Amino acid sequence: MKVLMNMCPRFLMSHAGDYYANVEIASLRHRYPDMSFSMVESKRAALAANARIVVLKLAGAIPVLNWKWRVMRPLYYLRFVTYLPESYLRRTKPDVIFAHGNFPLIPRGCRIPMLGVEYFASDRHLKKVGVYEMKAQEIEARRWSVSRATELVTTTPGSKARLEEHIPESRGRITQIPIYMPYLEPVDEEHAIRKHRESGGPIRVLFVGGAAKRKGLPQLIEAIRMLSPERRRRLELTVVSSFQDGPVEGLSSFARVLSGLKTADLLNLMRNAHVFAFPTITDTFGRVIVEAMAAGCAVISSDADPQDWILDYGRAGLLADPESPPAIAEALTLITDDDGARERLGLAALARYREVFHHTVAEAQYRAIFERLASSR
């Protein structure tokens, strides 16, 4: 079976998804040697993608054209970014096209089934990022994607429900599969128990987020300030951030600040941490939450979609209003005062990772869909 991965074309400028796309392909190739996975290498497809990205960059750089998104709206919601010519498809002979957030145009009459990955954010997220007024365009953009794909994958139950609500024609064609993280292996239970039962040392709290303000670091700092001096002395805070949305005041007095860490170094920090505090204001997923769960951390995150689902609605972590420092302080108080609760939460997070988010779970689900689509031709 040949799967053609239309994920991240060779853009003229760097694209963050390239790394994850290559990791995913390498992992699938290793996991299923009887299947063939290849990236789209069509020059015409890459040219179309590059042209779109250049236009978006130029439009965003010209304030007059970009006034209140008047120009950017139709460009932002132009969903297709590549074109796969018939000659290219005849040459590569794929059984399935895998469109990972990148739905290609293909020739009319093409009978190759397409599996697409889509996501529909919550109203709360759209409002927080300031694009709620564009929800109608968002729906139409997703409708275009749905019309191209034979079947769809989305990462959260909330996204699946929203796609089915706003685009009824998608019902019966969507499978919910958590984000695929083939590089992430969990710690063993003994490691998690051992670190949570350490005595005499500080409680190591970790925050990770490139856009630190949007990820809730100011609220976390304020929450720590609300704790009693005795509780504050027990906590050792490490912040990993590039501060993409500006500096955060008040860190130097009680936090170690790191940036530019490699993935392996970050995962080691998580394996050593007791608590992962991530009261993100808005996120469509939160990959770092899952990484912390795999490390056996007791997690504090937002009581909002999809973080509440990731943490099994409070059974695998503590949920707090991300804009309420007192609520975050209450969660910190619990895990500071109750060592047993901290251990139980860490083990519950680890168990949920193994059951729901481990890459073998996603791999098996993807394989089943690929086989079903290939046999339907």
N, C-alpha and C positions, 0 to 999 in steps of 0.2 A: 504494500500500500504506500502510495506517495502522497505526502501532505505538503502543500505549498504554503509557507508561512508568509502572509502579507502583513507584516507587523511594523517595522520601522525601516523605511527606505534609507538609502545612503544620502542623507541630507547634506547640503553644502555646509551647514553649521552643525555643531554638536547637538545631539538629542539624547536626553537622559534615558529614554527607553531603550536605546541601543544595547546598553549593558545587560539589562534584564532580558531582552529578547534573545541575545546570544547565549546567556546562561540557560534560559528555558529550552532552547533548541538543543544545546549540548546535553542537557539532562535527559530530555526525551529520547535522543539518539542512544544514550547509554542505557536507559531503562528499557527501551523497546528496539533492539537491534534489527528486528524483522520488519520495522517500518522505516520509511525514508522521510526525513524532514529537511526541507531546504528553504532558505530565504529567497524572496523575490529578487532577482538580479536584472530584471528588464531595464534597459537604459531609458526607454520611454516612460516607464513607471516612475523611475527615480527623477527624471526631468520634470514630470508633472508635480511630484511632491515638492521638489525644490522650488519650482515656480510659485506654488501656493505659499510656502513658508516665507519666501522673499517678499511677496506682496503683503502678507500679514505684518511682517516686520516693518516695512516701509510705511504702511498705513498707521501702525501704532506709533511711529516716530514723528508723524506730522500732526501736531495738535489741531490744526484747522480742519483737517480731514477727519480726525478722530473725535470731533466734538460730540460728547455724550453718546459715543458708540454708533453714530448715524451711519458711518461708513463701515465700521468694524462688524456691525451686526450681520449683514449678509455674508461677509467673509468668514467670520467666526463660525457660522453655522453651515459653511460649505463642507459637507461631511466627506465626500470622496476626495482622495488626494493622489490616487494612482490610477493608471489605466493599464490593464493587462491585455495586450493585443492577441489576436487569434493565433498569429504565427508563434508567439512565445508559449502559449498554452499547448499548441500542437507539439512543440519541441520538448517541453518539460513533462507533458502527459500526467498532470496531477489527478489523483482520485478525489481529493478534497482540497479546497482552499480555506485556510484558516486566517480570518481577518481579525486581527487583534487590535480593535479600536481604529482600524484603517481599512475601510470598506472600499474595495476597488471597483471601478467600472470594468465590466467584461463584455465581450461581444454579444449581441443579441442571438438568441438561440443556443447559447452555451449551456450545456447540461451538467457542468461540474458543480456538485453541491458545495455550498459555502457555509462554514461555521463562523459566526461573528461574535465578538465580545463587546458588550455594551454596558453602560451604567447610567442610571437615572437618579440624580441626587435629590435629596429631600428638600421640601420647601424651606426648611430652616437653613440649610446650607446655601440655597440660592439667595435667600435674603441676606445672610451674613456676608457673602462675597459680592453683593450688590448687583446681581443679575436677575432677580426675581421677576422684574418687568419683562424679561425676555423668555419667560417660561413657555409661551406659545411657540416661539421659534425653536426652543429646545425640544418640544414635543414633535414638531414637524421634522426636525433634524433626525430624531430617533426613528420617526416613522419611515423616513427615507432609508435608514440603515436596515430596519426590519424588513422592508420590501426587497432588499438585496439578498438577505441571508436566508438560507434554508432552515437553519436552527440558530439559536442564540445562547450564549453563556453570559451570566452576570454574577458578580461576586457576593452579593448580600441578599437576604430575603426581602429587605425593604426595597431595594432596587427592582427586584423581580415583581413585587406587588405594584410598584409605581408604573413600570413598563406595561404591565397587563391592564392597569386601570386606564392609563392615558392612550394606550395603543392596543385596543381590544384584539386586533388581528394578530398580535404576538402570542396570545394565549395558546397554550399547548405546545409552544415551540421554544420555551425558555427553560434552561437548566441552571440552577444556582450552584456554582462551584466557588469555594473561597479562593482568594488570590493565591497564585502558584508561586511557592518560594522554595525552589529545589536545593538551594544552598544551605537551608536551615535544618539542623538536626537538634533534637532536644537533649538536655542533660538527663542523666539517669536520676531516678527518684532519690537514691542515696545521697547524691550530691546536693540536691535541693534540701533534703532534711538536715544534712550536715551544716550547710551554711546558715540555715535559719535557727539552728540550735547553738550557734557560737555564743559564747558567754564572755562578758567583760568588755567587748569592743563596741564601737558605735553601730547604729543602724544605718547601713549604706543606702542612700536614696539617690536614684538616677533619673535625670530628665534628658530626653533627646528630642531635638526638633530644630530644623534649619531655620524656619520662620518662628522664632521663639515667642514673639508676642501672640501670634495667631494660635500657637500651640499651647498657650496658657501659662507661660512662665511667670509673668507678672502676678497673676492670681495665686500661683503656687508660692511665690516669695512672700506675698502678703499673708497667706495662710500660715506659713511657718512663723512669721512675726507674731501671729496671734497666739501661738502656743506658749505655754508656761516656760520660763527659763530652764527648768529641769528637763522638760521634753525637748526643747531646742538643742540642749547640750548632747542629747542622745543621738541626734540626727547628723549625718555627714552627707551633705548634698554635693553631687557632681552634675554639672551641666555640660552637655555636648551640643554645641550650636554654632552655626556660621552667622547667626543674627541677620538673616536676609531681610527682615522687615524692621531693622533698626536696633540700636542697643537697648538693653534692659538695665534700669538703674537698681542699685542696691545688691549686686551680686558679690562684689569683692570681699565684703565683710564676713560671709559665711558659706561661700560656695567655691568649689574648684571648677574652673571653666576650661574646657577642651574644645578643639575644633580640628577639622581636617583629618579625622581618624579614618583608617581603613576599615572595611567591613569586619574583618577578623578581629581587630582591636576593639571595635564597638561591641561585638558579640561577647568577647571576653569580659568587658566591663559589665555587661548584663548578667553573665554567669556568676559574677562576684557580688552583684547587688542583691540586697534584700528586698528593696521596694522600687518599683518603677512608677513614677508619678508623671502622668501625661494628661492634664485636664484641658485637652484641646478645645478651642472655641468652635472650630469647624474643620471637619475632615471627611473626605468621601470614604476613607477606610482607616488607615493608621497601621501601616506595615510594622512600625516599631513596637506596637502593642503586642503583636503576635510573636515578634522576636523575643520580647521580654517574657511572655508566657512560656516559650520554649526553654527559657533559662530558669524557670521555676521562681520568678519574682512574684511577690504580692503586688498586684497592679491597682493603681487608682487612675480612673479615667472618667470620661464624660458620660452623663446619663442621657445621651442623645444617640440617634441612629447614625452610623451603625456600631458605635463603640459599645452600646448597651448589649447588642446581639453578640459581638465578639466575646464579651465577658459573660455570656450566658445570663444576661439580665440580673447581674449581681451575684451569681453563684460561683463565678470564677474570678472575681475581682470586685473592688469597691467602686460604686458609681456615685458621682457628685455633680452638682450643677457647676459647669466650668466657669461661670461668671460670678460665682459666689465664694469668695475666700473663706467665709465661715464654714460652708459645707465641706470644702476641701480640708480645712483645719480639723473638722470633726473626723474625717476619714484618717488623717494623719495621727490624730489622737488615739484612735482605735488600734492602729497597727504599731504605735509606739508603746502603748500600755499593755497590750495583750500579745505576748510572744507566740502563744498557741494559735491565735487567730491569724497572725502573719504567716505562720507555717502552713496552716490549713489553706489559706488563700493561694499561697505559692504552689502547693501540690494540686489544688483544684485547677489552677491556670495551666499547669503542666499536663494534667490529664485531658483537659479540653483541647489543648494543642494537639496532643497525640490522636485524639478521636476525630477532630474536625479539620484541623489546619495542616497536618503533616503532608508533605508533598506527595507521598505515595497515595493518599486519599484522592487528591486532585488528579494525579496521573491516571489512576484507574478510571475515573469518571470521564476524563478527556478521551482515553483510549476507547471506551465504550461508544462514545458519540462518533468518533472517527470511523470506527468499524461499521456502525449503523448507517452513516451517510455514504460510505464507500459501497456498501452492499445495496444501497437504494438506487444506484444508477441503472 
